[in-house]
Amino acid sequence: MKKLFLSAAIVLGGLTSFAANSSLEDSIIKTISIQDEYTEIKLEELPAPITEALKKTFPNAVLTKAYKNAKSEYKLDVTVGEKTGNLFANADGSWIQK
């Protein structure tokens, strides 16, 4: 029983000394977010393969906005029923997972 109390005291003592040594600078977490810059385009400027793929894959989807980045990748804001979301596609109409 003495060994059990002694072990618990050593463990707790070690944890408190660890907590006392941490500084505020160590607790700051830096988050870096890398995003592709998309610029809004007119819906008429969207390539035909993308609109065809959208109609084929999501026949009930309503396209509200379209964006394009420097890599010729497209971001589509769509609404299906009451749900809204984003889809990403290449210029050839293939879907991109992001």
C-alpha positions as CSV (number, residue, x, y, z in Angstrom):
1,M,0.0,0.0,0.0
2,K,2.9,2.3,0.8
3,K,4.3,1.7,-2.7
4,L,1.0,2.6,-4.3
5,F,0.8,6.0,-2.4
6,L,4.5,6.6,-3.2
7,S,4.0,5.9,-6.9
8,A,0.9,8.2,-7.1
9,A,2.8,11.0,-5.3
10,I,5.7,10.7,-7.7
11,V,3.5,10.7,-10.8
12,L,1.4,13.7,-9.6
13,G,4.6,15.6,-8.5
14,G,6.0,15.0,-12.0
15,L,2.9,16.3,-13.7
16,T,2.8,19.5,-11.7
17,S,6.4,20.3,-12.4
18,F,5.8,19.7,-16.1
19,A,2.8,22.1,-16.0
20,A,4.7,24.7,-14.1
21,N,7.6,24.8,-16.7
22,S,5.4,25.4,-19.8
23,S,5.4,29.0,-20.9
24,L,2.8,31.0,-22.7
25,E,4.7,31.0,-25.9
26,D,4.6,27.2,-26.0
27,S,0.8,27.2,-25.8
28,I,0.2,29.4,-28.8
29,I,-0.7,27.3,-31.9
30,K,-0.1,28.8,-35.3
31,T,-2.4,27.8,-38.1
32,I,-1.5,28.3,-41.7
33,S,-4.3,28.0,-44.2
34,I,-3.4,27.6,-47.8
35,Q,-6.2,28.4,-50.2
36,D,-6.3,28.7,-53.9
37,E,-7.4,32.2,-54.9
38,Y,-10.6,31.9,-56.8
39,T,-12.1,34.8,-58.7
40,E,-15.8,35.0,-59.6
41,I,-16.7,34.5,-63.2
42,K,-20.0,34.9,-65.0
43,L,-22.0,31.7,-65.4
44,E,-21.9,32.0,-69.1
45,E,-18.1,31.8,-69.0
46,L,-18.2,28.3,-67.5
47,P,-16.9,25.7,-69.9
48,A,-19.5,23.5,-71.5
49,P,-18.0,20.2,-70.2
50,I,-18.5,21.4,-66.6
51,T,-22.2,22.4,-67.1
52,E,-22.8,19.1,-68.8
53,A,-21.2,17.1,-66.0
54,L,-23.2,19.1,-63.5
55,K,-26.5,18.3,-65.3
56,K,-25.5,14.7,-65.6
57,T,-24.3,14.1,-62.0
58,F,-26.7,16.5,-60.2
59,P,-29.8,17.0,-62.4
60,N,-31.7,18.9,-59.7
61,A,-28.8,21.2,-58.8
62,V,-29.1,25.0,-59.4
63,L,-25.9,26.7,-60.1
64,T,-25.7,30.1,-58.3
65,K,-22.1,31.2,-58.7
66,A,-18.9,30.1,-60.4
67,Y,-15.3,30.9,-59.6
68,K,-12.0,30.1,-61.4
69,N,-8.4,30.0,-60.1
70,A,-5.0,30.3,-61.8
71,K,-4.8,26.5,-62.4
72,S,-8.1,26.6,-64.4
73,E,-9.9,24.8,-61.6
74,Y,-13.5,25.8,-61.1
75,K,-15.4,26.2,-57.8
76,L,-19.2,26.0,-58.2
77,D,-21.8,27.2,-55.6
78,V,-24.8,25.0,-56.1
79,T,-28.2,24.5,-54.4
80,V,-30.0,21.2,-54.3
81,G,-33.4,21.5,-52.6
82,E,-32.7,23.3,-49.4
83,K,-29.0,22.4,-49.2
84,T,-26.2,24.5,-50.5
85,G,-22.6,23.5,-51.1
86,N,-19.5,23.8,-53.3
87,L,-18.3,21.6,-56.0
88,F,-14.8,21.7,-57.6
89,A,-14.1,20.7,-61.2
90,N,-11.4,20.8,-63.9
91,A,-12.0,22.5,-67.2
92,D,-12.7,19.1,-68.8
93,G,-15.6,18.5,-66.4
94,S,-14.0,16.0,-64.1
95,W,-14.7,16.5,-60.4
96,I,-12.0,17.4,-57.9
97,Q,-11.9,16.3,-54.3
98,K,-11.1,19.2,-52.0
